[in-house]
Protein backbone atom coordinates (compact mmCIF):
# COMPACT_ATOMS: atom_id res chain seq x y z
CA UNK A 1 0.00 0.00 0.00
CA UNK A 2 1.40 3.39 -0.97
CA UNK A 3 0.36 6.52 0.86
CA UNK A 4 0.56 10.11 -0.30
CA UNK A 5 0.38 12.48 2.65
CA UNK A 6 -0.13 16.23 2.61
CA UNK A 7 0.75 18.30 5.65
CA UNK A 8 -1.19 21.55 5.66
CA UNK A 9 -2.17 24.43 7.93
CA UNK A 10 -5.60 26.10 8.04
CA UNK A 11 -4.04 29.58 7.93
CA UNK A 12 -1.82 28.79 4.92
CA UNK A 13 -2.93 30.53 1.71
CA UNK A 14 -1.07 28.06 -0.53
CA UNK A 15 -2.78 25.17 1.26
CA UNK A 16 -6.22 26.73 0.84
CA UNK A 17 -5.71 27.35 -2.86
CA UNK A 18 -4.38 23.81 -3.41
CA UNK A 19 -7.12 22.11 -1.34
CA UNK A 20 -9.58 21.58 -4.25
CA UNK A 21 -6.80 20.08 -6.38
CA UNK A 22 -5.74 17.71 -3.60
CA UNK A 23 -9.38 16.73 -3.00
CA UNK A 24 -9.66 15.85 -6.70
CA UNK A 25 -6.51 13.72 -6.47
CA UNK A 26 -8.04 11.90 -3.47
CA UNK A 27 -11.31 11.32 -5.35
CA UNK A 28 -9.37 9.94 -8.31
CA UNK A 29 -7.40 7.42 -6.24
CA UNK A 30 -10.25 6.48 -3.90
CA UNK A 31 -12.85 5.96 -6.63
CA UNK A 32 -14.26 2.40 -6.94
CA UNK A 33 -12.91 2.14 -10.50
CA UNK A 34 -9.51 3.68 -9.70
CA UNK A 35 -6.64 2.53 -11.88
CA UNK A 36 -4.17 2.67 -8.97
CA UNK A 37 -6.06 1.11 -6.07
CA UNK A 38 -2.92 0.73 -3.92
CA UNK A 39 -2.42 4.50 -3.66
CA UNK A 40 -4.13 6.11 -0.69
CA UNK A 41 -4.24 9.84 -0.11
CA UNK A 42 -4.16 11.45 3.33
CA UNK A 43 -4.21 14.95 4.72
CA UNK A 44 -2.74 16.01 8.07
CA UNK A 45 -3.30 19.34 9.83
CA UNK A 46 0.26 20.14 10.86
CA UNK A 47 -0.87 22.71 13.43
CA UNK A 48 -2.76 20.15 15.52
CA UNK A 49 -0.67 17.05 14.72
CA UNK A 50 2.62 18.64 15.74
CA UNK A 51 4.18 15.33 16.78
CA UNK A 52 3.62 13.83 13.34
CA UNK A 53 4.79 17.01 11.63
CA UNK A 54 7.93 16.96 13.73
CA UNK A 55 8.55 13.31 12.91
CA UNK A 56 8.33 14.08 9.17
CA UNK A 57 10.47 17.23 9.63
CA UNK A 58 7.84 19.51 8.06
CA UNK A 59 9.21 23.04 7.80
CA UNK A 60 6.65 24.61 5.47
CA UNK A 61 3.13 24.11 4.23
CA UNK A 62 1.90 22.41 2.17
CA UNK A 63 4.40 19.54 2.26
CA UNK A 64 3.89 16.23 0.45
CA UNK A 65 5.36 12.82 1.19
CA UNK A 66 5.07 9.39 -0.39
CA UNK A 67 5.30 6.49 2.05
CA UNK A 68 6.20 3.19 0.40
CA UNK A 69 6.59 0.65 3.18
CA UNK A 70 9.56 1.80 5.26
CA UNK A 71 10.76 4.25 2.62
CA UNK A 72 9.62 7.88 2.66
CA UNK A 73 10.02 10.26 -0.29
CA UNK A 74 9.59 14.04 -0.07
CA UNK A 75 7.90 15.77 -2.99
CA UNK A 76 9.81 18.90 -4.03
CA UNK A 77 8.37 19.79 -7.45
CA UNK A 78 5.66 22.12 -8.72
CA UNK A 79 2.33 21.68 -6.99
CA UNK A 80 0.12 20.68 -9.87
CA UNK A 81 -2.36 17.83 -9.99
CA UNK A 82 -0.61 16.15 -12.90
CA UNK A 83 2.88 16.31 -11.40
CA UNK A 84 1.76 15.16 -7.97
CA UNK A 85 -0.11 12.21 -9.49
CA UNK A 86 2.94 11.28 -11.59
CA UNK A 87 5.01 11.38 -8.41
CA UNK A 88 2.52 9.10 -6.62
CA UNK A 89 2.31 6.67 -9.53
CA UNK A 90 6.02 5.89 -9.52
CA UNK A 91 7.82 9.16 -10.11
CA UNK A 92 9.02 9.05 -6.52
CA UNK A 93 11.25 6.10 -7.45
CA UNK A 94 13.40 8.44 -9.58
CA UNK A 95 14.76 10.06 -6.43
CA UNK A 96 16.46 8.74 -3.34
CA UNK A 97 14.27 8.25 -0.28
CA UNK A 98 14.94 10.10 2.95
CA UNK A 99 17.88 8.24 4.53
CA UNK A 100 16.52 5.46 6.73
CA UNK A 101 18.23 6.63 9.90
CA UNK A 102 16.56 10.08 9.48
CA UNK A 103 13.29 8.77 8.06
CA UNK A 104 10.03 9.00 10.03
CA UNK A 105 9.98 5.18 9.78
CA UNK A 106 13.63 4.77 10.80
CA UNK A 107 15.15 4.45 14.28
CA UNK A 108 15.32 8.21 14.88
CA UNK A 109 11.72 8.71 13.75
CA UNK A 110 10.46 5.82 15.85
CA UNK A 111 12.39 7.02 18.91
CA UNK A 112 11.03 10.50 18.35
CA UNK A 113 7.49 9.11 18.08
CA UNK A 114 7.96 7.15 21.33
CA UNK A 115 9.28 10.19 23.20
CA UNK A 116 6.55 12.49 21.90
CA UNK A 117 3.87 9.92 22.66
CA UNK A 118 5.25 9.43 26.17
CA UNK A 119 5.25 13.18 26.71
CA UNK A 120 1.65 13.48 25.54
CA UNK A 121 0.55 10.66 27.85
CA UNK A 122 2.47 12.17 30.76
CA UNK A 123 0.88 15.57 30.08
CA UNK A 124 -2.58 14.00 29.97
CA UNK A 125 -1.86 12.17 33.24
CA UNK A 126 -0.62 15.43 34.79
CA UNK A 127 -3.87 17.21 33.85
CA UNK A 128 -5.98 14.26 35.03
CA UNK A 129 -4.48 14.09 38.52
CA UNK A 130 -4.73 17.87 38.85
CA UNK A 131 -8.41 17.74 37.95
CA UNK A 132 -9.33 14.57 39.84
CA UNK A 133 -7.55 15.35 43.12
CA UNK A 134 -7.59 19.14 42.94
CA UNK A 135 -3.80 19.40 43.14
CA UNK A 136 -1.79 22.47 42.24
CA UNK A 137 0.50 22.14 39.20
CA UNK A 138 3.59 22.02 41.43
CA UNK A 139 2.18 19.33 43.70
CA UNK A 140 0.98 17.29 40.69
CA UNK A 141 4.50 17.53 39.25
CA UNK A 142 6.03 16.38 42.53
CA UNK A 143 3.64 13.42 42.70
CA UNK A 144 4.51 12.36 39.13
CA UNK A 145 8.25 12.80 39.74
CA UNK A 146 8.09 10.81 42.98
CA UNK A 147 6.12 8.04 41.28
CA UNK A 148 8.62 7.79 38.43
CA UNK A 149 11.62 8.00 40.80
CA UNK A 150 10.39 5.29 43.17
CA UNK A 151 9.13 3.14 40.30
CA UNK A 152 12.58 3.19 38.67
CA UNK A 153 14.27 2.60 42.03
CA UNK A 154 12.19 -0.49 42.76
CA UNK A 155 12.66 -1.77 39.20
CA UNK A 156 16.45 -1.50 39.63
CA UNK A 157 16.32 -3.27 43.00
CA UNK A 158 14.19 -6.09 41.61
CA UNK A 159 16.49 -6.49 38.61
CA UNK A 160 19.55 -6.52 40.89
CA UNK A 161 18.02 -9.24 43.06
CA UNK A 162 16.99 -11.35 40.06
CA UNK A 163 20.29 -10.96 38.20
CA UNK A 164 22.56 -11.30 41.24
CA UNK A 165 24.21 -14.73 41.04
CA UNK A 166 23.76 -17.03 44.01
CA UNK A 167 26.85 -17.91 45.99
CA UNK A 168 28.03 -21.46 45.41
CA UNK A 169 28.42 -23.50 48.55
CA UNK A 170 30.32 -26.77 48.61
NORURVEN-V954537 format. One record per residue. SS is DSSP state (H for helix, E for strand, - for the rest). Layout:
ss=SS
ss=SS
//
This chain:
ss=-
ss=E
ss=E
ss=E
ss=E
ss=E
ss=E
ss=E
ss=-
ss=-
ss=-
ss=-
ss=H
ss=H
ss=H
ss=H
ss=H
ss=H
ss=H
ss=H
ss=H
ss=H
ss=H
ss=H
ss=H
ss=H
ss=H
ss=H
ss=H
ss=H
ss=-
ss=-
ss=-
ss=-
ss=-
ss=-
ss=-
ss=-
ss=E
ss=E
ss=E
ss=E
ss=E
ss=E
ss=E
ss=-
ss=-
ss=-
ss=-
ss=H
ss=H
ss=H
ss=H
ss=H
ss=H
ss=-
ss=-
ss=-
ss=-
ss=-
ss=-
ss=-
ss=E
ss=E
ss=E
ss=E
ss=E
ss=E
ss=-
ss=-
ss=E
ss=E
ss=E
ss=E
ss=E
ss=-
ss=-
ss=-
ss=-
ss=-
ss=H
ss=H
ss=H
ss=H
ss=H
ss=H
ss=H
ss=H
ss=-
ss=-
ss=H
ss=H
ss=H
ss=H
ss=-
ss=-
ss=-
ss=-
ss=-
ss=-
ss=-
ss=-
ss=-
ss=-
ss=-
ss=-
ss=H
ss=H
ss=H
ss=H
ss=H
ss=H
ss=H
ss=H
ss=H
ss=H
ss=H
ss=H
ss=H
ss=H
ss=H
ss=H
ss=H
ss=H
ss=H
ss=H
ss=H
ss=H
ss=H
ss=H
ss=H
ss=H
ss=H
ss=-
ss=-
ss=-
ss=H
ss=H
ss=H
ss=H
ss=H
ss=H
ss=H
ss=H
ss=H
ss=H
ss=H
ss=H
ss=H
ss=H
ss=H
ss=H
ss=H
ss=H
ss=H
ss=H
ss=H
ss=H
ss=H
ss=H
ss=H
ss=H
ss=H
ss=-
ss=-
ss=-
ss=-
ss=-
ss=-
ss=-
//
